[in-house]
Amino acid sequence: MADIRFDGKVAIVTGAGGGLGRQHALELARRGAKVVVNDLGGSVDGSGGSSAAADAVVAEIKAAGGEAISNGSSVTDDAGVALMIKQAMDTWGRIDILIANAGILRDKSFSKMELADFELVVNVHLMGTVKPVKAVWKIMREQNYGRIVVTTSSSGMYGNFGQSNYGAAKLGIIGFMNTIKLEGQKNNIHINAISPVAATRMTENLMPPAVLEKLKPEYVTPGVVYLASEEAPTGAILTAGAGAFAMSRIYETEGVYLGEGGLSVEEVRDNWSKISDPEGQQAYVNGGEQSGKFFRKLQGG
């Protein structure tokens, strides 16, 4: 089969000044894409800012013969996001790919966490994904083409101590993806999620050096670049780390119909093993499929 190429395509990668985003930007450029390298240049907790990191990645891309421009906007700032889109359109006249990768951490147990830190992390990860997607949506619809990759986490899908803010945002991104995957289909806009395990500034203090060496960002990037390609599926959650790849899905059990007459709390308790029985469980494509199951059970009951 032919190599995956992005010649003539324009990509925006947020949070691309280092770590995962940098690798995504470099690989897209190596395969022919023109890349907007976005990075606020702040610290892991979101403070500060500098364009130096984004400029350095642009220099790398250009040194390898590629095309790139830098952007230092915050993904939470409406004017900054609009500027990022304008720069891409003014320079190349189209936007084909958006990889929403930017993020910060403010980890603390929920009892010790300030609400301001909860709101900030949700704002950066969730709204910092929504705002760039909203900004490119009309462009991609008019082109009848778009590929969007959002970044989720095992902390959102499964939980992680001290990351209630981060986890809430990361699972919120999945809810967002699950709806716009449906809305984008008629215009050939595919959206997928990556759940990475990688050695970056955000994880360097969580694992020993020997483990981090096995979790290089470049071991995640091939999955992201595939999800950004013309051949990409839509609505997939790809987990990746250390060269391993897997799919994550939300499943619902078949459950049991308990009827309406005399329905009680005790009936739910007494039938819990049937309600939670995994046999026949399914991963639904849209919410209507769940409603359809309930109506089917009603008719069968």
C-alpha positions as CSV (number, residue, x, y, z in Angstrom):
1,M,0.0,0.0,0.0
2,A,1.1,3.6,-0.7
3,D,2.6,5.7,2.1
4,I,0.2,8.2,3.8
5,R,1.0,11.7,2.6
6,F,-0.3,15.1,3.3
7,D,0.9,17.0,0.3
8,G,-1.3,20.1,-0.3
9,K,-2.9,19.8,3.2
10,V,-2.7,22.4,5.9
11,A,-2.6,21.3,9.6
12,I,-2.8,23.2,12.9
13,V,-1.3,21.5,15.9
14,T,-2.0,23.2,19.3
15,G,0.5,22.8,22.1
16,A,3.2,21.9,19.5
17,G,6.2,23.6,21.1
18,G,7.3,20.4,22.8
19,G,6.4,16.9,23.7
20,L,3.6,15.2,21.8
21,G,2.5,18.2,19.9
22,R,6.0,18.8,18.5
23,Q,6.3,15.2,17.3
24,H,2.9,15.4,15.6
25,A,3.9,18.7,13.9
26,L,7.2,17.3,12.7
27,E,5.8,14.1,11.3
28,L,2.9,15.9,9.5
29,A,5.5,18.2,7.9
30,R,7.8,15.4,7.0
31,R,4.9,13.8,5.1
32,G,4.2,17.0,3.2
33,A,1.7,19.0,5.3
34,K,2.1,22.7,5.8
35,V,1.9,23.3,9.6
36,V,0.8,26.0,12.0
37,V,2.8,25.3,15.1
38,N,0.7,26.8,18.0
39,D,2.1,27.1,21.5
40,L,1.6,29.6,24.3
41,G,4.9,28.7,25.7
42,G,3.8,28.6,29.3
43,S,4.8,26.3,32.1
44,V,3.0,23.0,32.8
45,D,0.5,24.8,35.1
46,G,-0.3,27.3,32.4
47,S,1.5,30.3,33.8
48,G,3.8,32.5,31.7
49,G,4.2,32.5,28.0
50,S,6.7,32.8,25.2
51,S,6.8,32.1,21.4
52,A,10.3,30.6,21.6
53,A,9.1,27.0,21.7
54,A,6.9,27.3,18.7
55,D,9.5,29.2,16.7
56,A,12.0,26.5,17.4
57,V,9.8,23.8,16.0
58,V,9.1,25.9,12.9
59,A,12.8,26.2,12.5
60,E,13.2,22.4,12.7
61,I,10.5,21.9,10.0
62,K,12.0,24.5,7.7
63,A,15.5,23.1,8.1
64,A,14.1,19.7,6.9
65,G,12.6,21.4,3.8
66,G,9.1,21.8,5.1
67,E,6.7,24.7,5.4
68,A,5.5,26.0,8.8
69,I,4.5,29.2,10.7
70,S,4.3,29.7,14.4
71,N,1.4,31.0,16.5
72,G,1.6,31.9,20.2
73,S,-2.1,32.2,20.9
74,S,-3.8,30.7,24.0
75,V,-6.4,28.1,22.9
76,T,-8.8,29.6,25.5
77,D,-8.7,33.1,24.0
78,D,-11.3,33.9,21.4
79,A,-9.2,36.6,19.7
80,G,-6.1,34.4,19.8
81,V,-7.8,31.5,18.2
82,A,-9.3,33.7,15.5
83,L,-5.8,35.0,14.8
84,M,-4.4,31.5,14.5
85,I,-7.1,30.6,11.9
86,K,-6.5,33.9,10.1
87,Q,-2.8,33.2,9.9
88,A,-3.4,29.8,8.4
89,M,-6.0,31.1,5.8
90,D,-3.9,34.1,4.9
91,T,-0.8,32.0,4.4
92,W,-2.2,28.9,2.7
93,G,-5.9,29.5,2.0
94,R,-7.3,26.3,3.6
95,I,-7.2,24.2,6.8
96,D,-7.5,20.4,6.5
97,I,-6.4,19.1,9.8
98,L,-6.6,20.2,13.4
99,I,-4.9,18.4,16.2
100,A,-6.0,19.7,19.6
101,N,-3.2,18.8,21.9
102,A,-2.6,21.8,24.2
103,G,-3.1,21.3,27.9
104,I,-2.0,22.0,31.5
105,L,-2.1,20.3,34.9
106,R,-3.1,21.5,38.3
107,D,-3.1,18.2,40.2
108,K,-4.4,18.0,43.8
109,S,-6.8,15.7,45.6
110,F,-10.4,17.0,45.3
111,S,-10.6,17.9,49.0
112,K,-7.5,20.2,48.6
113,M,-8.3,21.6,45.1
114,E,-9.4,25.2,44.7
115,L,-12.3,25.6,42.4
116,A,-10.3,28.1,40.4
117,D,-7.8,25.4,39.5
118,F,-10.7,23.1,38.6
119,E,-12.2,25.7,36.3
120,L,-8.9,26.6,34.7
121,V,-8.0,23.0,33.8
122,V,-11.5,22.4,32.4
123,N,-11.3,25.6,30.4
124,V,-7.9,24.9,28.9
125,H,-8.6,21.2,28.0
126,L,-12.3,21.3,27.1
127,M,-12.9,24.8,25.9
128,G,-9.4,24.9,24.5
129,T,-10.5,22.0,22.3
130,V,-14.0,23.4,21.5
131,K,-12.9,26.9,20.5
132,P,-10.4,25.8,17.8
133,V,-12.8,23.2,16.5
134,K,-15.5,25.8,16.3
135,A,-13.2,28.1,14.4
136,V,-12.3,25.6,11.7
137,W,-15.7,24.0,11.5
138,K,-17.2,26.3,8.8
139,I,-14.0,26.2,6.8
140,M,-14.0,22.4,6.8
141,R,-17.7,22.2,5.9
142,E,-17.2,24.5,2.9
143,Q,-14.3,22.4,1.8
144,N,-16.2,19.2,2.4
145,Y,-13.2,17.9,4.1
146,G,-11.7,17.9,7.5
147,R,-9.8,15.8,10.0
148,I,-9.8,16.6,13.7
149,V,-7.9,14.8,16.4
150,V,-8.7,15.6,20.0
151,T,-6.7,14.5,23.0
152,T,-8.3,12.6,25.9
153,S,-6.8,10.6,28.7
154,S,-7.1,7.5,30.8
155,S,-7.7,9.9,33.7
156,G,-11.0,10.8,32.1
157,M,-12.1,7.4,31.0
158,Y,-11.0,5.5,34.0
159,G,-10.0,7.9,36.8
160,N,-6.7,8.9,38.4
161,F,-6.1,10.1,41.9
162,G,-5.6,13.9,42.2
163,Q,-6.9,14.6,38.7
164,S,-10.6,15.3,39.1
165,N,-10.3,18.5,37.1
166,Y,-8.2,17.0,34.3
167,G,-10.4,13.8,34.2
168,A,-13.6,15.8,34.0
169,A,-12.2,17.8,31.1
170,K,-10.8,14.8,29.2
171,L,-14.1,12.8,29.4
172,G,-16.0,16.0,28.4
173,I,-13.9,16.0,25.2
174,I,-15.2,12.5,24.4
175,G,-18.8,13.7,24.9
176,F,-18.1,16.6,22.5
177,M,-16.5,14.3,19.9
178,N,-19.4,11.8,20.1
179,T,-21.9,14.4,18.9
180,I,-19.8,16.3,16.3
181,K,-18.7,13.0,14.7
182,L,-22.4,12.7,13.7
183,E,-22.8,16.3,12.6
184,G,-19.6,16.3,10.5
185,Q,-20.3,13.1,8.5
186,K,-22.2,14.7,5.6
187,N,-19.3,17.1,5.0
188,N,-16.5,14.4,5.2
189,I,-15.3,15.8,8.5
190,H,-13.9,13.0,10.7
191,I,-13.1,13.5,14.3
192,N,-11.2,11.0,16.5
193,A,-9.5,11.0,19.9
194,I,-6.1,10.0,21.0
195,S,-5.4,8.8,24.6
196,P,-1.6,8.9,24.9
197,V,0.8,7.6,27.5
198,A,4.0,9.4,26.9
199,A,7.0,11.0,28.5
200,T,6.4,14.8,28.4
201,R,6.7,17.8,30.8
202,M,3.3,16.8,32.1
203,T,4.4,13.3,33.1
204,E,8.1,13.5,33.8
205,N,7.6,13.7,37.6
206,L,5.2,10.8,37.7
207,M,7.4,8.0,36.5
208,P,11.1,6.8,36.8
209,P,13.5,7.7,34.0
210,A,13.8,4.0,32.8
211,V,10.0,3.9,32.2
212,L,9.9,7.4,30.6
213,E,12.6,6.2,28.1
214,K,10.1,3.6,26.9
215,L,7.3,6.2,26.5
216,K,8.8,8.6,24.0
217,P,6.2,10.9,22.3
218,E,7.3,9.6,18.9
219,Y,5.8,6.2,19.9
220,V,2.3,7.8,20.0
221,T,2.6,10.1,16.9
222,P,2.0,7.4,14.2
223,G,-1.5,6.8,15.6
224,V,-2.3,10.5,15.7
225,V,-1.1,11.0,12.1
226,Y,-3.2,8.1,10.9
227,L,-6.2,9.6,12.6
228,A,-5.5,12.8,10.7
229,S,-5.3,11.1,7.3
230,E,-7.8,10.7,4.5
231,E,-8.2,7.0,5.5
232,A,-9.1,7.8,9.2
233,P,-12.2,6.4,10.8
234,T,-14.5,8.7,12.8
235,G,-15.5,8.6,16.4
236,A,-12.7,6.3,17.5
237,I,-10.8,6.5,20.8
238,L,-7.2,5.3,20.1
239,T,-5.0,4.6,23.1
240,A,-1.3,4.6,22.5
241,G,2.0,4.3,24.4
242,A,5.4,2.6,24.2
243,G,4.6,1.5,20.6
244,A,1.3,-0.3,21.6
245,F,-2.1,0.7,20.3
246,A,-5.6,-0.2,21.4
247,M,-9.2,1.0,21.1
248,S,-11.3,2.3,24.0
249,R,-15.1,2.1,23.8
250,I,-18.0,2.9,26.1
251,Y,-20.1,-0.2,26.4
252,E,-23.7,-0.7,27.7
253,T,-25.0,-4.0,29.0
254,E,-28.2,-5.5,27.5
255,G,-29.9,-5.1,30.9
256,V,-33.3,-6.4,32.0
257,Y,-36.9,-5.1,31.8
258,L,-38.5,-4.9,35.3
259,G,-41.9,-3.7,34.2
260,E,-43.8,-0.7,35.5
261,G,-46.3,-2.0,38.0
262,G,-44.9,-2.3,41.4
263,L,-41.4,-1.2,40.3
264,S,-39.3,-0.7,43.4
265,V,-35.8,0.1,44.7
266,E,-35.6,-3.5,45.9
267,E,-36.3,-4.9,42.4
268,V,-33.3,-3.0,41.1
269,R,-31.2,-4.3,43.9
270,D,-32.4,-7.9,43.5
271,N,-31.8,-7.8,39.7
272,W,-28.4,-6.1,39.9
273,S,-26.5,-9.2,38.5
274,K,-28.8,-9.2,35.4
275,I,-28.5,-5.4,35.0
276,S,-24.7,-5.6,35.1
277,D,-24.3,-8.8,33.1
278,P,-21.7,-8.1,30.3
279,E,-23.1,-10.7,28.0
280,G,-24.4,-9.1,24.8
281,Q,-23.1,-5.6,25.8
282,Q,-22.7,-3.1,22.9
283,A,-20.9,0.1,22.1
284,Y,-23.5,2.4,20.6
285,V,-22.8,4.9,17.8
286,N,-25.4,7.4,19.0
287,G,-27.8,8.0,22.0
288,G,-30.8,6.9,20.0
289,E,-29.6,3.4,20.0
290,Q,-29.9,3.3,23.7
291,S,-33.5,4.6,23.6
292,G,-34.2,2.0,20.9
293,K,-33.1,-0.8,23.2
294,F,-35.4,0.5,26.0
295,F,-38.4,0.6,23.6
296,R,-37.6,-2.9,22.4
297,K,-37.5,-4.1,26.0
298,L,-40.8,-2.4,26.7
299,Q,-42.5,-4.1,23.8
300,G,-41.0,-7.4,24.6
301,G,-42.0,-7.1,28.3
